[in-house]
Amino acid sequence: MPQKKKSKSALAVRDLTVSYGSNRVVDDVSFRVPQGTVMGLIGPNGAGKSTIIKSVIDLIPLERGDIRFFGEPLSRSRHRVAYMPQAADVDWDYPITVEQVVAMGLYPKLGWFRRMSAEEKRLVAANLEYVGISDLAKRQISELSGGQRRRVFMARILTQQPDLYLLDEPFAGVDAASEQVIRDVLVELRDQGATILIVHHNLSTVASLCQHVTIVNKRLVASGPIDKAFTKEKVNEAFGLGLV
């Protein structure tokens, strides 16, 4: 029997359509995230970017579409995917410490009931230090600033050690220092060959961070390598004339 061919795409989205009641918010969108690349998912407000991210990991039901992670359905590959939600989607009043949130990155492999090993505790501590919040480990997340909160979730997905990172607007609402920390982490991951899909709103920094881009405005406008898809014409088509 021939061996099953390995997928070159970390994520393959085909004919993705999502509606809220009678309102279609994503219409027949298809794109692929090649393994070992950073792809920016960009578009104007209300374009469906966050809906796409949430729907591919089954947080929002699809009207139709086919989603594959490394050639497999999510049910077989969920442990390989780490998700960083928008800040607005997190209950910041939930009674949990910074350290506990970061340790949640271990749960896809550790499970909910097995205690952390010494090595796993060191991994959590190392990632807290990596994003510069070791001193906040015992603090409640409700006590943190916007930038500190985003660093916590950056440390959590690093702790998961996934094959694919999905980040929904990681730079939104953060201070300059936290933005630089998060950007430095993403650049280092990129340089190490990580696969990342990032919802990004700052057009001026897309090309310096991302190798591929998918542009949407409810429908697909363009998708591919940055030099082919991130053009003045395609950006203006999605956002409106005269932006770049």
Summary of the structure (lengths in Angstrom):
residues: 244
radius of gyration: 18.1
end to end distance: 53.0
largest distance: 57.4
contacts: 759
relative contact order: 0.18
helix: 41%
strand: 25%
